[in-house]
């Protein structure tokens, strides 16, 4: 009876808070203001204390616990569009779950727990298409976090932090997929071109194709730009070998040359080649 009464009070409080928030529907809620701090569409990984006062416990938050995914925190994934949360997903004892839009607007879960104390875990702008692909791929991540063979939530060994960590690990391997703007390419040396590149990932294979060469006659539009094999473990700052297609105006796309591709951040790559070029690839903005 007491639990039922508490649930009723929580529901009333949530409804009241939502009604107040609805009066300013175009104004971001407190949790949105703390999470969606940048312009555009992107994904934020955020965390808040597992319970009131959890982060005040000495040693509760430290690099060792963070690496082991055993901090006294709940980690959650938020999809932002400008200043608003459009989707969210987390992992708990019943599997994946989300906070309702009502809860996001009112800063409160249906059980009365606050969610206005979430903080981003980093400054990355994770691409929503890549995150959705990872979330939806049974080969990468099933409906439950596969840190343990049975995929069942286990508190310490298989928890919300492990869930988000696994998604981030997969993100760095699949982030190459999509359209990229390339700057710094020269043909001939001293003549720069701005180009558009389409990158495709299949297993460990990465293939980049030039969809707009910007007037380049050495490796024209439609040619393969480079290819390579993505290592099993990559992250921000990682680099690996690729093979460029090169040529000259008289013999376009006629040879190959070795290069390196480095992950700068969630939407930026950098490549140096044996020809002395330095090319920056930035993910094309969604329109």
N, C-alpha and C positions, 0 to 999 in steps of 0.2 A: 504493500500500500504506500509506504513512504517513497519507494523508488518511483512508483506511478505518479505520486503527487509532485515529486521533484521534476519528472519529465514534463508534466503539464506546465509547471512554472517556467521551465526552460523554454518550452514552445511558445508560451505567452511572451516571454522576454524577447525571444528571437523575432516574433511577429511584430512586436512593438518597435524593435530596433530597425527592422526592415522597412516598416512604414515610415519611420523618420528618414531613413536613407532614401527611400523612393521619392520623397519630396525634393530631393536634389539628385535626380537620376543621372544627370550629366556631370556630376562631380564625383571623382574617384573616391572610393572608400578608403579608410585608413590603411588597411592591408594592401590595397592597390597602390597607394602612394608610396609605401615602403618597398614594394616589389617591382612595380612597373615604372622605373625611374627614367627610362630612355624612350626615344621616339621609335615608331615603326613596329613591325611584328617580329617577335623573338620569344625565346623560352628562357625562363629563369629557374635555377635550382635553388630552393630556399629552405631554411631550417628554423625551428623555434624550440624552446625548452620542452622536454618531454612532459614535465609537470611544473607547477609553479615553484620557483626557487631552485630548479635543477641546475641552472648555470652558475649559481652562487656557491655550490658545493666545491670545496678546494680540489683542484685537479680534475674536475668534471670535464673540462674541455682542454685537450692537449693534442699535439700532433700524433702521438702514439694511438690514442683512442680514435682519432679521426681516421688514421690509416686503417685501423682495424674495424671501422664502422661500428664502434660501440660507445660513441658519445651519448650523453643524456639528452638527445635531441630527436625530433621527428623531422625528416627531410621530405620535401614535396616538390612536385614539378608544376610550374605555372606558365601558361601560354599568355603572353601579353600582346595587346594591340594598342599602341600608344600608352595611355595611362590606365587601361582597363584590363582585367583578367577575363579572358574569353573561355578558357578551358583549364582544367587542373587534374592531376592524377597523383595518387600516392599508393603506398602498400601497407597493409595492416593484417591483423589476425584473420580477416575474412578474405584476403586477397587484395586486388586493386580496388580503390575507392576514390571518390572525389567529393569535395565540398560543393554543395549546391550554390547556384548563383545567389540565392537568397542569403546564404551564410556569408559569401564573399562580400555582398553589399552591406551586411549587418555586422561584419567582423566577428561573427560568433557561430559556432557549430550548433547543431540541433540539440545537443545535450547541455548547452550553455557554456562550453569551453571556448575561450577566446582564441582567435586566430590573427589578431592584429599585432602579434609580436614576431611574425616571420621576418627573417633577414636573408638577403641573397648570400650564397656561399662564395660567390666570386663575381667578377665584372664581365663575364663572357655573355655575348648575345648568341645563344645557341639557336641554330636555324630550326624553325618549327617543322618543316617538311622532313628533315633528317630525323628529328626526335620522333615524329609520328611513324616514320618508317621503322625505326628501331623498336618502338612500342608494339607495332603491328606485325613484326616478323617473328614467326614461330621458330625460325632457325636461330634467332638471336636471343629472344626473350619470350618465354611462354606467358600465360596469364598470371602465373605466380613466379616470384623471384627464384631463379634456379641456382642458388648458391649451395643448396643441399639437394641430393637426388630426388627427394619427394616434392621439392618445391613448396613446402609448407612453411608459413611464417613461424620462426623459432626464437623470437626475441633477440638473443645475442648473435646466434650464428646465421640467421636468415631474416633480416629486419628491413625497415624502410630505408636505412642508410645504405645497406647492401644493394637494395633495389635501384636506388638512384645512381650509386657508384657503377653498377653494371651497365646502366643506360649510357652514362658518360663514357665509359670505356668503349662501348660499341659506337658511340657518336664519332669518336676520333678516327675510327676505321672506315666509317661510311660517309664522313663529312665531305668527301671529294665529289660525290654525286651532285650533278647540277650544272648550272651555267656560271661562267666566271669571266670577268673582264681582266685582260692582261695588259700590263704596262711595262715598258723597259726593253721590249724586243727590238732588235736592230736588224735591218736588211737594206743595203749593206751596212757595215759598221758605221755608226754616226747618223743613220737614218732610222728614226724611231717610229713604231707603229702601235696604235691601240687596237687590240684584237679581242674577239669574243671566242671563248673556248667552251666546248661541252665536254664534261668529264663523266664517264660511266664506270661503275664498279660492278664486278661480277666475281664473287668469291674474294680472292686476294688480288685479282687482276684489275689494274687501273688503265684505262685508255682515254686519252684526251684528243678531241678532234676540233679543228679550227672551223668555226661556223661563220666567222667574219674576219678576214685577214687584214682589213683596213688598208688595202692597196699593196700588201706584201706580195712580191713576185718570187721570193725564194721558197717559201712554203705556203702556197696559196690557199684560199678558202676551199674547204672540203678535204684538205689533207690531214692526216694524223699529225698531231703536234708532238706528243710523246706517249710513252707507255711505261709501265713498271709493275712491280709486285709489292703490294702493301704488306709490311710485316704484321705478324699476329698481334704484337703489342706496340701500339703507337699512342702518343699523347701530345699535348701542346709542347712544342720545342723539339719533337722528334724529326728526323730526316731519314730519307732512304734514297736509293739509287733509281734513276729513271733513264730511259733512252730517248733522246730527241731525234726527230727527223729534221735534217738540215738540207741546204742546197744553195743555189745562186740563180739569178734570173735566167741564165742560159741552161741550167740543169736543175730545175726546181724539184724539191723533195726527193733528192737523189741519193742522199747518204744518211748515216746516223752518227750521233755523238753522245757520249755519256754526260749525265748531269745529276744533280741532287735536288730533291724536293723537300722543303721544310715546312712544318705546320707552325705558323706564327700565332694564330689564335683561331677561334671557332669559325671565322669567315675569311681568313687570309692565309695564303701560301706564298712561299718565296723559293725561287729556283736559281741556282747558279749553274753555269755550264762551262765546259772546257774551252769554249770560244770566248769566254770573258764576259758574257752577258749576265745581267742580273734582272730577272723578271719577277714582278709581283702580280699575283693572282688574287683578285678580290671578288667574293661572291656577288653576283648580280642581285640588286635589290628587287624584292617582290613588288609587282605593280598591280 
